[in-house]
């Protein structure tokens, strides 16, 4: 798809305007209700669908198909992020009325960092076709790692601060009390970080780790940086509302890791096949419609089996059984 500089500018400006509208309605700290989260979630999903339809009308069917495949993949991978977000909110004891602001800032940090990752990935792919081998092998390894973690007897239930966050906390003094939505306060002439700033950095830096597999995954579905960026943007912008909408359902998605591992492994194989094809080896290539069908089917089966397993466990643990 031929994307002009003007289209890039219009897209970025439009996304900034949407972010500003979202921030305006959520500017006052408050506890987000399920109905509010559901309304905004529908809003962002509808926008993504309209954008994909616009690509079909003004672009072509391939661009539209690649966008939807990338969007669904990024959306499903972002659900895995929510598990960690719940742990972060719990560790830092973020008051309910401030959680929406924390997630908004974290999502913005993540969006900026992912844009940089996308630019780097696109440059590497344009210069070195063998990068597909690395991306494919990395995704297959990540898929295996997800399965191993899912089968572990004692899954990780506590958030462990990453090196970046530990470095920040060592070098800059902080207070252990929240002061509204303020990020920095003055105490006795000293500037102190508040837990609000620390938890925002935790959310943003944690998403950087998730981007290490999600960015190669979407490059396995499309090599168009514009589609990669917009699919990531729409998936991330709906992440905050999704947190409040399905936060209570996350524990029921017991098979999500297996589903994501299948998706990442599938895309990894797709990348390796594409790399072989680019190297002149006669290898089959998986089409975009087939990729989208596999991704949707895996997510549907994973969700259904997860809910069934959760319901069965609840019935077996009910009194009298």
C-alpha positions as CSV (number, residue, x, y, z in Angstrom):
1,X,0.0,0.0,0.0
2,X,1.4,3.4,-1.1
3,X,1.2,5.7,1.9
4,X,2.1,9.4,1.4
5,X,3.6,11.7,4.0
6,X,0.3,13.6,4.0
7,X,-1.6,10.5,5.0
8,X,0.9,9.7,7.8
9,X,0.4,13.3,9.1
10,X,-3.4,13.1,9.0
11,X,-3.4,9.7,10.7
12,X,-1.1,10.8,13.5
13,X,-3.1,14.1,14.0
14,X,-6.4,12.2,14.0
15,X,-5.0,9.7,16.6
16,X,-3.8,12.6,18.8
17,X,-7.2,14.2,18.5
18,X,-8.9,11.0,19.6
19,X,-6.5,10.6,22.5
20,X,-7.3,14.2,23.5
21,X,-11.1,13.5,23.5
22,X,-10.5,10.3,25.5
23,X,-8.4,12.3,28.0
24,X,-11.0,15.1,28.2
25,X,-13.8,12.8,29.2
26,X,-11.6,11.0,31.7
27,X,-9.7,14.0,33.0
28,X,-11.5,14.0,36.4
29,X,-10.2,11.1,38.6
30,X,-13.0,8.6,39.2
31,X,-13.6,4.9,39.5
32,X,-14.5,3.6,36.0
33,X,-17.8,1.7,35.9
34,X,-18.4,-1.4,33.8
35,X,-20.9,0.4,31.7
36,X,-18.5,3.3,31.0
37,X,-15.7,0.8,30.1
38,X,-18.1,-1.1,27.8
39,X,-19.1,2.0,26.0
40,X,-15.6,3.2,25.3
41,X,-14.5,-0.3,24.4
42,X,-17.3,-0.5,21.8
43,X,-16.2,3.0,20.6
44,X,-12.6,2.0,19.9
45,X,-13.6,-1.3,18.3
46,X,-16.0,0.4,16.0
47,X,-13.3,3.0,15.0
48,X,-10.9,0.1,14.2
49,X,-13.6,-1.6,12.1
50,X,-14.3,1.6,10.3
51,X,-10.6,2.2,9.7
52,X,-10.2,-1.3,8.3
53,X,-13.3,-0.7,6.1
54,X,-11.7,2.5,4.9
55,X,-8.6,0.7,3.9
56,X,-10.7,-1.7,1.8
57,X,-12.6,1.2,0.1
58,X,-9.7,3.6,-0.5
59,X,-6.8,1.1,-0.5
60,X,-7.3,-2.6,-1.4
61,X,-8.5,-5.8,0.1
62,X,-5.1,-7.0,1.0
63,X,-4.3,-3.9,3.1
64,X,-7.7,-4.2,4.9
65,X,-7.1,-7.9,5.6
66,X,-3.6,-7.3,6.9
67,X,-4.9,-4.6,9.2
68,X,-7.7,-6.8,10.7
69,X,-5.2,-9.7,11.1
70,X,-2.7,-7.4,12.8
71,X,-5.4,-5.7,14.9
72,X,-6.9,-9.0,16.2
73,X,-3.4,-10.3,16.9
74,X,-2.3,-7.2,18.8
75,X,-5.6,-7.1,20.7
76,X,-5.3,-10.7,21.8
77,X,-1.7,-10.2,22.9
78,X,-2.7,-7.0,24.8
79,X,-5.1,-9.1,26.9
80,X,-2.0,-10.9,28.2
81,X,-0.6,-7.5,29.2
82,X,-3.6,-7.0,31.5
83,X,-2.6,-9.8,33.8
84,X,0.6,-7.9,34.5
85,X,-1.2,-4.6,34.8
86,X,-3.5,-6.1,37.5
87,X,-0.4,-7.2,39.4
88,X,1.2,-3.8,39.0
89,X,-1.9,-2.0,40.3
90,X,-2.0,-4.4,43.3
91,X,1.7,-4.0,44.1
92,X,1.6,-0.2,44.1
93,X,-1.9,-0.1,45.8
94,X,-3.2,2.3,43.2
95,X,-6.5,3.8,44.4
96,X,-9.4,2.9,42.1
97,X,-10.1,6.5,41.1
98,X,-6.5,7.0,39.8
99,X,-6.2,3.7,37.8
100,X,-7.6,5.1,34.6
101,X,-5.1,8.0,34.6
102,X,-2.2,5.6,35.2
103,X,-3.3,3.4,32.3
104,X,-3.8,6.4,30.0
105,X,-0.2,7.6,30.7
106,X,1.1,4.0,30.4
107,X,-0.6,3.5,27.1
108,X,0.8,6.8,25.7
109,X,4.3,5.8,26.7
110,X,3.8,2.4,25.1
111,X,2.5,3.9,21.9
112,X,5.6,6.2,21.5
113,X,8.0,3.3,22.3
114,X,6.2,1.0,19.9
115,X,6.4,3.6,17.1
116,X,10.2,3.6,17.6
117,X,10.2,-0.2,17.5
118,X,8.1,-0.3,14.3
119,X,10.5,2.2,12.6
120,X,13.5,0.1,13.6
121,X,11.8,-3.1,12.5
122,X,10.8,-1.7,9.1
123,X,14.3,-0.4,8.5
124,X,15.9,-3.8,9.3
125,X,13.4,-5.7,7.1
126,X,14.1,-3.3,4.2
127,X,17.8,-3.7,4.5
128,X,18.2,-7.3,5.5
129,X,15.7,-10.0,4.4
130,X,17.3,-12.5,6.7
131,X,15.8,-10.6,9.7
132,X,12.6,-12.7,9.0
133,X,14.6,-15.8,10.1
134,X,15.4,-14.1,13.4
135,X,11.8,-12.8,14.0
136,X,10.4,-16.3,13.1
137,X,12.8,-18.1,15.4
138,X,12.1,-15.7,18.2
139,X,8.4,-16.1,18.0
140,X,8.6,-19.9,18.0
141,X,10.9,-19.7,21.1
142,X,8.4,-17.3,22.7
143,X,5.5,-19.7,21.9
144,X,7.4,-22.6,23.6
145,X,8.2,-20.3,26.6
146,X,4.5,-19.5,27.0
147,X,3.5,-23.1,27.0
148,X,6.2,-23.9,29.6
149,X,5.1,-21.1,31.8
150,X,1.4,-22.1,31.5
151,X,2.3,-25.7,32.5
152,X,4.3,-24.5,35.6
153,X,2.8,-25.7,38.8
154,X,3.2,-22.3,40.5
155,X,2.6,-19.5,38.0
156,X,4.0,-16.1,38.8
157,X,1.6,-14.1,41.0
158,X,3.7,-11.2,42.0
159,X,5.0,-8.3,39.9
160,X,8.8,-8.0,39.9
161,X,10.2,-4.6,39.1
162,X,12.4,-4.5,36.0
163,X,15.9,-3.1,35.9
164,X,14.8,0.3,34.5
165,X,12.4,0.9,37.3
166,X,14.8,-0.2,40.0
167,X,17.4,2.2,38.5
168,X,14.9,5.1,38.6
169,X,14.0,4.4,42.2
170,X,17.6,4.2,43.2
171,X,18.6,7.5,41.6
172,X,15.6,9.6,42.4
173,X,14.0,10.0,45.9
174,X,10.3,9.1,46.2
175,X,7.5,9.3,48.6
176,X,5.3,6.3,49.5
177,X,2.1,8.3,49.6
178,X,-0.2,9.3,46.7
179,X,-0.8,13.1,46.3
180,X,-3.8,13.0,43.9
181,X,-2.6,12.8,40.3
182,X,0.6,14.7,41.0
183,X,3.7,13.1,39.7
184,X,6.3,15.1,41.6
185,X,6.0,17.0,44.9
186,X,8.3,19.2,47.0
187,X,9.1,18.2,50.6
188,X,11.6,20.3,52.5
189,X,13.1,21.8,49.4
190,X,13.5,18.4,47.8
191,X,11.7,17.1,44.7
192,X,10.2,13.7,45.3
193,X,8.5,11.3,42.9
194,X,5.1,10.1,43.9
195,X,3.9,6.5,43.5
196,X,1.8,7.8,40.6
197,X,4.8,8.5,38.5
198,X,6.5,5.2,39.4
199,X,3.5,3.1,38.5
200,X,3.1,4.9,35.2
201,X,6.8,4.1,34.4
202,X,6.1,0.5,35.5
203,X,3.2,0.2,33.1
204,X,5.0,1.8,30.2
205,X,8.3,0.0,30.6
206,X,6.5,-3.4,31.1
207,X,4.7,-2.9,27.8
208,X,8.2,-2.4,26.1
209,X,8.9,-6.1,27.0
210,X,5.6,-7.2,25.5
211,X,6.4,-5.3,22.3
212,X,9.4,-7.6,21.8
213,X,7.1,-10.3,20.7
214,X,4.1,-8.4,19.5
215,X,6.0,-6.2,16.9
216,X,7.7,-9.2,15.2
217,X,4.3,-11.0,15.3
218,X,2.5,-8.3,13.3
219,X,5.5,-7.9,10.9
220,X,4.8,-11.6,10.2
221,X,1.4,-10.6,9.0
222,X,2.3,-7.4,7.1
223,X,5.5,-5.6,6.1
224,X,3.6,-2.2,5.7
225,X,4.8,0.1,8.6
226,X,1.6,2.1,8.2
227,X,-0.6,-0.9,8.9
228,X,1.7,-2.1,11.7
229,X,1.5,1.3,13.4
230,X,-2.3,1.8,13.1
231,X,-3.1,-1.8,14.2
232,X,-0.9,-1.3,17.3
233,X,-2.4,2.2,17.9
234,X,-6.1,1.0,17.8
235,X,-5.3,-2.1,19.9
236,X,-3.4,0.0,22.6
237,X,-6.0,2.8,22.7
238,X,-8.7,0.3,23.7
239,X,-6.5,-1.4,26.2
240,X,-7.4,1.0,29.1
241,X,-11.1,0.4,28.8
242,X,-10.6,-3.3,28.3
243,X,-8.7,-3.4,31.7
244,X,-11.9,-2.3,33.5
245,X,-14.2,-4.3,31.4
246,X,-12.7,-7.8,31.7
247,X,-10.5,-7.3,34.7
248,X,-12.7,-9.7,36.7
249,X,-12.7,-12.3,33.9
250,X,-8.9,-12.6,33.5
251,X,-8.7,-15.4,36.0
252,X,-11.2,-17.4,33.9
253,X,-9.1,-17.2,30.8
254,X,-7.0,-20.2,32.0
255,X,-6.1,-21.3,28.5
256,X,-5.1,-17.9,27.1
257,X,-1.4,-18.6,27.2
258,X,-1.9,-21.8,25.2
259,X,-3.9,-19.9,22.6
260,X,-1.3,-17.1,22.3
261,X,1.5,-19.6,22.0
262,X,-0.3,-21.3,19.1
263,X,-0.8,-17.9,17.4
264,X,2.9,-16.8,18.0
265,X,4.1,-20.2,16.8
266,X,1.9,-20.1,13.7
267,X,3.2,-16.6,12.8
268,X,6.8,-17.7,13.5
269,X,6.4,-20.6,11.1
270,X,4.8,-18.2,8.6
271,X,7.8,-15.8,8.9
272,X,10.3,-18.7,8.4
273,X,8.5,-19.8,5.3
274,X,8.4,-16.3,4.0
275,X,12.2,-15.9,4.6
276,X,12.8,-19.2,2.7
277,X,10.7,-17.9,-0.2
278,X,12.7,-14.6,-0.2
279,X,15.9,-16.6,-0.2
280,X,14.8,-18.4,-3.4
281,X,13.7,-21.7,-1.8
282,X,10.5,-23.1,-3.1
283,X,8.4,-22.9,0.1
284,X,4.6,-22.4,0.5
285,X,3.4,-19.1,1.8
286,X,0.4,-18.6,4.1
287,X,-2.0,-16.0,2.8
288,X,-3.5,-13.2,4.9
289,X,-7.1,-14.5,4.9
290,X,-5.8,-17.9,6.1
291,X,-3.7,-16.2,8.8
292,X,-6.8,-14.2,10.0
293,X,-8.9,-17.4,10.0
294,X,-6.4,-19.3,12.1
295,X,-6.0,-16.4,14.6
296,X,-9.7,-15.9,15.1
297,X,-10.4,-19.7,15.3
298,X,-7.6,-20.2,17.9
299,X,-9.0,-17.3,20.0
300,X,-12.5,-18.6,19.8
301,X,-11.5,-22.1,20.9
302,X,-9.3,-20.8,23.6
303,X,-12.0,-18.6,25.1
304,X,-14.6,-21.3,24.9
305,X,-12.4,-23.9,26.6
306,X,-11.3,-21.4,29.2
307,X,-14.8,-20.5,30.2
308,X,-15.8,-24.2,30.2
309,X,-12.9,-25.1,32.4
310,X,-13.5,-22.2,34.8
311,X,-17.2,-23.1,35.1
312,X,-16.4,-26.8,35.7
313,X,-13.9,-25.9,38.4
314,X,-16.4,-23.6,40.1
315,X,-19.0,-26.4,40.1
316,X,-16.6,-28.9,41.5
317,X,-15.6,-26.6,44.3
318,X,-19.1,-25.7,45.2
319,X,-20.3,-26.8,48.7
320,X,-21.9,-30.2,48.8
321,X,-19.8,-31.8,46.0
